[in-house]
Amino acid sequence: PPYGARGDGTTDDTTAITNAINAACSTTIGGSATVPDVVFPPGRYNVDQTQGASTTPDLPSCAGLRIRGLGNGALMTFATPAQAYIGVVQGSNPSAAPVFATLNQPNPSMTFEDIAIDAYNQAIWANNAVGLTLTNTRLRVQTTGKPDNTPLKLTNVFNFWMTKGCLETLNGS
């Protein structure tokens, strides 16, 4: 895959995914920005959780970013497991930061399609954003006891859509 992400479930893919997102967010064609689209082939992509008191999201984002998983079947069908996962590796002192944050972004904000995100404290936080869309997406977090422990945190969001998928908190509430 481009930028060196392996998706093998053991390699730290944080830098490769960050580079792919940053490249997609800065791409223009003919002087106009393109729709930033980052595609994940089937696999499990490990991302390091920020540590300590950090509130910096684990991965970057930009207005209009689309995170899309590929595979050979529907993500949430009971007979077919998820095809593309982004999984957080907690580390020794994991922060409460989300994997993705869409902060102060105009329409369209972000889109997630056919992907599973296994986070530590928070998968996605949308704050002051317009147009967040989740399609066939699973967001899952651990029960941590940290502030805002939820798969999806929405603050001042207009035009939120979720079609198929699930929000899940493990080990408790």
Order of alpha helices (4+ residues) and beta strands (2+ residues): beta-alpha-beta-beta-beta-beta-beta-beta-beta-beta-beta-beta-beta-beta-beta
